[in-house]
Amino acid sequence: MPADTDVLEVCTCAQEVVPGCSLHDPVAYLCQVGFHRVGKCKRTGRRVSWMDAGEAGGVVVLFVLPSGCTRWVGVQLEPLARRYGIRLIAIDRPGCGGTPMVPLDERIDKATDMTVSVLEHLGVRPRHILVASGGIYYALRLLTRHPQYFLSRDSDGNLFPRLYNLAPWSPVLRGSEAYFQPLNLIPTPLIKVQHQILPTLLPALEYLGNAFEGSSMLLKDTRQRLPWSLGGFTERQVQRQVVKCRETWEGEHWGPGAADFISAMIHLENQGGIGQEHLICLDRGCNTGAEWFQAELGLLARTLAEVSPSRCTTATRAGSGRLQVEIWWGDQDGMVPKQGREWLNKLFASKNDVLHLSVHRVKDGNHNDLIGRRAGIGQVLQMVALAG
């Protein structure tokens, strides 16, 4: 993508990467230009922001962010990516970070178009895609809307990119397959403006939860799930979640003060798209329920069948010639209960002629913590490093 017409770098507030920059100086580290890329998408004509960091010459991994989250989630993984020789790219979707809003019914397509424009500008084709939670909507659409850009086989017939899904979202199911989804209790008007009201609402929920701890388990459960899964952050909630991740694995990488700085940066940037993200997850407004997943995966299967193998051996056709899909589930995931997890597993498994599915269970894992655990993101990074 020509930089002079299609993407204009605007990085006046960031500094160039300093080799060996210490993580114990979080402000200097987090102000590196790689975390604050901004440009214009040639397909949509809109501004888009992204991060491009890690090992500059490493294996390229596209991180398709969780619902309602910005590239700052990817920033927190950068030290680990660099350790494993990985170049990590995370792109803000509309209404998040430095990317402006789009209409709800255009959100998935516009976001995927922006992603391809950024990758073209960077001159890379990811061999691996990391997906978390509601990012699965966008990852699937990337492969079906832009197959010519993403899908390819190497000389041995191995199909790329490989998909690594951490607690992927499973749609709200209807009829006999329906299960309790706590987010269904939240009215649509509230979800639309959650980025404005949750910073005030969360402390109130916490206060009430402490007052009625013994009698209101639902309130306690909601209070625990809201900060990350609904994309609403207070500084205290962000600090608590980041510290939790640091304690599970990442503590050796981050110095004091990083959580506060990240929290401040999140609040300074756009959060207006958070509501749209969760309307999509809850199938409210643009038909993104079970039928959407079935149709999208069916289209992907047909597309994969048309990708011509190059010098495929018998062994390759039998196994690695299929698209490799890895899924990690936490058994304690309350956002995607067991019925939802099993439904999505079966849907992917039904395409086993073109998909090679592996499912990993983390007994004490939940919906949010796999992104900061060895049994989760740690295994993903190891697999990527080994595959190259």
Long-range contacts (C-beta under 8 A, 24 or more apart in sequence): 1-42, 1-117, 1-120, 1-121, 3-121, 5-42, 6-39, 6-40, 6-41, 6-42, 6-117, 6-121, 7-39, 7-40, 7-41, 7-42, 7-117, 7-118, 7-121, 8-39, 8-40, 9-37, 9-38, 9-39, 10-38, 10-39, 11-36, 11-37, 11-38, 17-53, 22-255, 23-79, 23-253, 23-254, 23-255, 23-258, 24-255, 24-256, 25-255, 26-254, 26-255, 26-256, 26-257, 26-258, 26-261, 27-257, 27-261, 29-258, 30-75, 30-258, 30-261, 30-262, 30-265, 35-71, 35-75, 35-78, 37-118, 38-98, 39-118, 39-121, 41-113, 41-114, 41-117, 41-118, 42-117, 42-120, 43-113, 43-114, 43-116, 43-117, 44-102, 44-110, 44-113, 44-114, 44-117, 46-94, 46-99, 46-100, 46-102, 46-110, 46-114, 47-98, 47-99, 47-100, 48-91, 48-92, 48-98, 48-99, 48-114, 48-117, 48-118, 49-91, 49-92, 49-97, 49-98, 49-99, 50-89, 50-90, 50-91, 50-92, 50-118, 51-75, 51-78, 51-88, 51-89, 51-90, 52-87, 52-88, 52-89, 52-122, 53-78, 53-81, 53-82, 53-87, 53-88, 54-78, 54-81, 54-82, 54-86, 54-87, 54-88, 55-81, 55-82, 55-84, 55-85, 55-86, 55-87, 56-87, 57-87, 58-82, 58-84, 58-85, 58-86, 58-87, 59-85, 59-86, 59-87, 59-127, 59-128, 59-384, 59-385, 59-387, 59-388, 60-86, 60-87, 60-89, 60-124, 60-125, 60-126, 60-127, 60-128, 61-86, 61-87, 61-88, 61-89, 61-126, 61-127, 61-128, 61-129, 61-130, 61-384, 62-89, 62-90, 62-91, 62-115, 62-119, 62-126, 62-128, 62-129, 62-130, 62-161, 63-88, 63-89, 63-90, 63-130, 63-132, 64-115, 64-129, 64-130, 64-131, 64-132, 64-135, 64-136, 64-138, 64-139, 64-142, 65-90, 65-91, 65-92, 65-93, 65-96, 65-132, 65-135, 66-132, 66-133, 66-134, 66-135, 66-228, 66-371, 67-133, 67-134, 67-135, 67-169, 67-229, 67-231, 67-274, 67-277, 67-278, 67-280, 67-281, 68-96, 68-134, 68-229, 68-230, 68-231, 68-232, 68-271, 68-273, 68-274, 68-277, 68-278, 69-96, 69-132, 69-228, 69-231, 70-96, 70-97, 70-266, 70-269, 70-271, 71-97, 72-97, 72-262, 72-265, 72-266, 73-132, 73-371, 75-262, 76-242, 76-245, 76-250, 76-254, 76-262, 76-372, 77-371, 77-377, 79-250, 79-253, 79-254, 80-249, 80-250, 80-253, 80-377, 80-378, 80-381, 81-381, 83-381, 84-381, 84-382, 84-384, 84-385, 85-385, 86-381, 86-384, 86-385, 87-124, 89-118, 89-119, 89-122, 89-124, 89-126, 91-115, 91-118, 93-138, 93-273, 93-277, 94-273, 94-276, 95-270, 95-271, 95-272, 95-273, 95-274, 95-276, 96-269, 96-270, 96-271, 96-272, 96-273, 96-274, 96-277, 97-269, 97-270, 98-269, 98-270, 99-270, 99-273, 100-270, 101-270, 101-272, 101-273, 101-276, 104-276, 104-279, 104-280, 104-285, 104-286, 105-285, 105-286, 107-273, 107-276, 107-280, 107-286, 108-137, 108-138, 108-141, 108-280, 108-286, 108-288, 109-141, 109-145, 111-138, 112-138, 112-141, 112-142, 112-145, 112-146, 113-145, 115-142, 116-142, 116-146, 116-149, 119-149, 120-149, 125-149, 125-150, 125-152, 126-150, 126-161, 127-160, 127-161, 127-162, 127-387, 127-388, 128-160, 128-161, 128-162, 128-164, 128-384, 128-387, 129-161, 129-162, 129-163, 129-164, 130-164, 130-166, 130-377, 130-380, 131-163, 131-164, 131-165, 131-166, 131-168, 132-165, 132-166, 132-167, 132-168, 132-370, 132-371, 133-166, 133-167, 133-168, 133-169, 133-229, 133-335, 133-367, 134-169, 134-277, 134-278, 134-280, 134-281, 135-168, 135-169, 136-165, 136-168, 136-169, 137-169, 137-280, 137-281, 137-288, 137-292, 139-163, 139-165, 140-293, 140-296, 140-297, 140-300, 141-296, 143-300, 143-303, 144-296, 144-299, 144-300, 144-303, 147-303, 147-307, 151-303, 151-304, 151-307, 152-307, 153-307, 153-308, 153-309, 153-310, 153-312, 153-321, 154-310, 155-310, 155-311, 156-311, 156-312, 156-313, 156-316, 156-320, 157-309, 157-310, 157-311, 157-312, 157-313, 157-316, 157-317, 157-320, 157-321, 158-316, 158-320, 158-321, 159-304, 159-307, 159-320, 159-321, 159-322, 159-323, 159-324, 162-323, 162-324, 162-325, 162-326, 162-383, 162-387, 163-323, 163-324, 163-325, 163-326, 164-326, 164-328, 164-380, 164-383, 164-384, 165-325, 165-326, 165-327, 165-328, 166-328, 166-370, 166-371, 166-376, 166-377, 166-380, 167-328, 167-329, 167-330, 167-333, 167-335, 167-336, 167-365, 167-366, 167-367, 167-368, 167-370, 168-327, 168-336, 168-344, 169-281, 169-335, 169-336, 170-336, 170-340, 170-341, 170-343, 170-344, 171-281, 171-283, 171-288, 171-289, 171-290, 171-292, 171-293, 171-340, 172-281, 172-282, 172-283, 172-289, 172-290, 173-289, 173-290, 173-339, 173-340, 173-343, 174-289, 174-290, 177-290, 177-339, 177-343, 179-337, 179-339, 179-340, 180-337, 181-282, 181-337, 181-340, 182-218, 182-221, 182-222, 182-225, 182-334, 182-335, 183-229, 183-230, 183-278, 183-281, 183-282, 183-335, 184-282, 188-279, 188-284, 188-285, 191-230, 191-275, 191-278, 191-279, 191-282, 191-284, 192-275, 192-276, 192-279, 193-275, 194-230, 194-231, 194-232, 194-274, 194-275, 194-278, 195-231, 195-232, 195-271, 195-272, 195-274, 195-275, 197-232, 198-226, 198-230, 198-231, 198-232, 198-233, 198-234, 199-232, 199-233, 199-234, 199-267, 201-232, 202-226, 202-227, 202-232, 202-234, 202-237, 203-234, 203-236, 221-334, 225-334, 225-335, 225-367, 228-368, 229-335, 229-367, 229-368, 230-274, 230-278, 231-271, 231-274, 231-277, 231-278, 232-274, 233-263, 233-266, 233-267, 235-260, 235-263, 235-264, 235-267, 238-262, 238-263, 238-266, 239-263, 241-368, 244-369, 244-372, 245-369, 245-371, 245-372, 246-372, 248-369, 248-372, 248-373, 248-374, 249-372, 249-373, 249-374, 249-377, 249-378, 250-372, 290-343, 293-344, 293-347, 294-347, 297-347, 297-348, 297-351, 298-351, 300-351, 300-354, 301-351, 301-353, 301-354, 301-355, 304-354, 304-355, 305-353, 305-354, 319-356, 320-356, 322-352, 322-353, 322-354, 322-355, 322-356, 323-354, 323-355, 323-356, 324-356, 324-358, 325-355, 325-356, 325-357, 325-358, 326-358, 326-360, 326-380, 326-383, 327-357, 327-358, 327-359, 327-360, 328-360, 328-361, 328-362, 328-365, 328-370, 328-375, 328-376, 328-379, 328-380, 329-359, 329-360, 329-361, 329-362, 329-365, 330-361, 330-362, 330-364, 330-365, 330-366, 330-367, 330-369, 330-370, 331-361, 331-362, 331-363, 331-364, 331-365, 332-363, 332-364, 332-365, 332-366, 333-365, 333-366, 333-367, 334-366, 334-367, 335-366, 335-367, 336-367
